[in-house]
């Protein structure tokens, strides 16, 4: 029983030492994932950039902005 308690104490102390490093690693991975997602969103064309003059989606274009009249 004494040997089991010794192993248990060593395991708990090891967990307490490694816990901050594990939490920091998880935080860094979350930040990296957020940065990667933000970079992907910047690289994708927005809805207004992807619509062309002949797209089927209705959008308001005035006569001065119409590419066919300029």
C-alpha positions in Angstrom: 0.0 0.0 0.0 2.8 2.4 0.8 4.4 1.7 -2.6 1.1 2.5 -4.3 0.8 5.8 -2.4 4.4 6.7 -3.4 3.5 6.1 -7.1 0.3 8.1 -6.7 2.1 11.1 -5.2 4.8 11.1 -8.0 2.0 10.8 -10.6 0.1 13.8 -9.1 3.2 15.9 -8.8 4.2 15.1 -12.4 0.7 16.1 -13.6 0.8 19.4 -11.7 4.2 20.2 -13.3 3.0 19.3 -16.8 -0.4 20.9 -16.5 0.7 24.5 -17.3 2.7 23.3 -20.3 -0.3 21.4 -21.6 -2.6 24.3 -21.2 -0.2 26.6 -23.0 0.2 24.2 -25.9 -3.6 24.0 -26.2 -3.9 27.8 -26.2 -1.2 28.1 -28.9 -2.9 25.5 -31.1 -6.2 27.4 -30.7 -4.5 30.7 -31.7 -2.8 29.1 -34.7 -6.1 27.6 -35.8 -7.8 31.1 -35.6 -5.0 32.7 -37.6 -5.1 30.0 -40.2 -8.9 30.4 -40.5 -8.6 34.2 -40.8 -6.0 33.8 -43.5 -8.3 31.5 -45.5 -11.1 34.0 -45.2 -8.9 36.8 -46.5 -7.9 34.7 -49.5 -11.4 33.8 -50.5 -13.2 36.3 -52.7 -16.1 38.0 -51.0 -19.6 37.8 -52.3 -19.4 41.2 -54.1 -16.1 40.4 -55.7 -17.2 37.0 -57.0 -20.3 38.3 -58.8 -19.7 39.3 -62.4 -21.8 41.3 -64.8 -23.7 38.3 -66.0 -24.3 36.5 -62.7 -27.8 35.2 -61.9 -27.8 36.8 -58.5 -29.8 40.0 -58.4 -27.8 43.0 -57.4 -28.3 46.7 -57.7 -26.1 48.3 -60.3 -26.8 51.9 -61.5 -26.5 52.9 -65.1 -23.2 54.6 -64.5 -21.8 51.5 -62.9 -23.0 49.0 -65.5 -20.0 47.4 -67.3 -21.9 47.1 -70.6 -22.7 50.9 -70.8 -19.2 52.2 -70.0 
